[in-house]
Amino acid sequence: MQPGLASTPYCGTAPAPGGVAWNLDPMLGAALLAGLLLAWRLAGASGDRRWLAVGWIVLASTLISPLCNLSVALFSARVAQHLVLLAVAAPMLALALPIYRHGPAGMAAAAAAFAAALWAWHLPGPYALTFRSDIAYWAMQGSLVATATWLWHGLLLGAARRPEVAILAGLATAAQMGALGALLTFTPRPLFVPHALSTLPWGLTPLEDQQLGGLLMWVPGGLAFALLALSALARALRAEPAAR
């Protein structure tokens, strides 16, 4: 059991190098299958079930693979897991959903909900809670994936006719992810009690592990949303001459 933990985390005990395990929880497998069937039905005829299949494979792989177990030992591994869920699986799931129109208020709400979930679950208190409570762990994963999918749906599909909305939402999301990543990178002390000793076998101090996680969130995470905002800007510039 790790320092500050009252029970074994959902993904198991912190592994040492060479001891990382797969997550073979049968309840997770059943939940993923039930979720896929529900999402398949929600996608309907107007959605793209090919994106749903690929996105669900990425989602399931991230939760079942050794990355789950490694995230108990390393904060940077938890951030990497979240980046795969939020920047790879979530946009694929969003593309699978039916298209509906997102207004500026809807896009603002999606961006705000995603930012709130991202910051809340990477604060020291709620983060540590996910190591003590399976309910908190799945609340974290579920809220992050749900809000990211909502946001990506608006950025990729719902705002296709309002690129200026996608520009603002994408840049705002890139900025807030970059700010969180920079904060984690430059904070002079480790913030996360569950990793107080678990990083050392991997050749990292807790602070170095935290800085690596911050850099991952800052650069690849923020870049994904910034690129989408630039893509929306390019669409707007192409559409302007046609409108004239």
N, C-alpha and C positions, 0 to 999 in steps of 0.2 A: 504494500500500500504506500502511496506517495505522501509527502508532507502535506498536511492540510486537507487530506481527503478522508471522508468518513466511510466510504465504500469504494468498491472497484468501479472504475469508469465503464461506460457501455462498451467501448472498444477494447476493453481488457486492461491488463497492467502494462506499464511502460516497458517496451521491449529494449533489449540490448542489441547491438549490431549482430546480425545473423539470426536473430530470434523473432523477427517480425512475422506475424501470423495473419491469415485471411480471416475475415468475419463471416462465419458460416451459421449465423443465427437463423433458425428456421422461421421465427416470427417475422424477421425482416424480409425474408424471401416471400412469405405469404403476403405481407403488406405491399411489397413492390408489385407482385402479380395483381393484387386487387386494385392498386392504384393505376396500373397500366390499363386494366379493363375499363375502369371508370374514365380515364383520360381518353381512351380510344372512342368511347361513346360520346364524350363531350366534344371531341374533335369533329365528329359527324361528317357528313358528306362535303361540307364547305371547308373543312380543315385539310391539312396535308399530313396524312398518317405516316408517310415515310419519314418526315422530320420527327414525328413522335417516337417512332421505333428507334431511330438513332439516338435521339436525346435521352430516351429512357435507358438505353444500354449504357450511355455515358454516366447517367445518374446512378444506376445500379452498380456499375463498376467502381465508382468513386466510394460508395458506401461499403462495398463488400471487399474490395482489394486491400492489400496490406497498408495502404495509405491511412485507413481508419485506425489501425493499431499504432502506426508510427505517429499519428497525430496526438497520441497520449504522451509520447516522449518529447515531441518537438512542437513548439508553437509554430515554427515555420512550416511544418508539415500540415498543421491545421489550416493555415492560411492557403497553402497550395491546394488542399482539398476544397476549400471554399472557392478559390479561383476557378477550378475546374467546374464546380457546380454552377457558379454565377456567370462565368464568361463563356462556357462551352455548352453545358447541358441546358441552362435556362433559355438562351436564345433559340436553341433547337426546339425546345418545347413551345416557345412562343410562336414560332413559325408554323407549328402544327395546329394552332387554334384558329377558329374562324375569325375573319377580319371584321372589326367593328371600328367605328370612328372614335378617335380620341381627341377631345378638345384640349385647349391649354390648361383648363382646371384639372382635367383627368390626368394629363401628363405630369402636372405639378404634384398631384396627389401620389402618383406612382413613384416619382423621384423622391418625394419626401418620405414615403413609407419605406422604400429601400434604404435610404440613408439612415433612418431611425433604427431599422433592424441591424444594419451593418455596425453602426457605432455602439448600439446597446450591447450586442453580443461580444464585442471586443473590448469592453470595459472590464477591469480586473474582477469585480464582484460577480456579474452575470457569467463571465467566462469560467470562473472557478466553479460556479454552481453547476455547469454542464458536466463537470467531472464527478459531482456528488449525486446527481439526479438524472435518471434516464429521461424523465419527462422534460426537464430543462434542455437536455441534449437534443431531443427531437423537436422541441419548440424552436430551438435555435435553427436547426437544419431546415425545418418546414417553413419558418417565417422568411428565412433568407432566400430559399428557392422560390417561394410563392411571390414575394415582392420583386425579385429579380425578373421572374417570368412576366409579371405584370408590366414592369418597366420596359423590358425588351420588346414585348408585344406592341407597345405604343411606339417605340423607337423604330422598329422594323416594319410594322404593318399599319398600325392605326394612324400614324402621322405622315403617311406617304404623301398626302395632299397638303400637309402643313409642315414643310421641312424646317421652317423657322422655329417651330415648337420642338422638333427633335434636336435642333442645334442647341437651344438653351438647356433642354433637359440633359442631353449628352454631356455638354461642357460642365454643367453643375454637378453631375454625378462624377465625372472625372476629377473635378476639383475637390469634392468632399472625400473621395477615395484617396486622392493624393495627400490631402491634409491628414487623414488618419494614418496613412502609411508613413508620412514624414514624422508625425508625432511619435509613433512607435519606434522609428529609426533613431531619432535624436534624443529621446528620453534617456537621461544618464543612469537610470537604474532599472533593473528588471521589475516588471509589474505583475507577473503571473505566477502565483504561488504554486500551482500544480507542476510547474516545470523547474522548481527550485533545485532539484538534484537529477532529474531525468535526462537533461541534455548532456551532462558530463561524459557518459560513456560514448557519445557520438562526437566527441572532440570539440564541443561548443560550450561556452559558458551560457547561463540563462540570458545574459544581456546580448551576447552575440547571436543567439537563436532568435531573440526578439527583434534585433536589428535586421536579420535576414528576412524574417516574416514581414517587417515593415517595408523593406525594399520590394518584396514580391507584390505587396498590395499597392505600393506607390507607383511602380513602373508598369508591369504588365496589366495590373488591374485598371489603373487610371487610363492607360493607353488604349484599351479596348473601347471604352466609352468615348474617349477623345476622337478616335478614328471614326467612330460612327457619327459623331457630330460633324466632322469634316466631310463625311460622305453626304450627310444631309445638306450641308452648305453647297457642295458641288451640284446636288440635284436642284437646289434653289437657283443657282446661277445659270444652269442650263435651261430652267423653265422660264426665267425672266425674259429672254429675247422672244420666246414663243408667245408669252403673254402680251408683249408689246405689239 
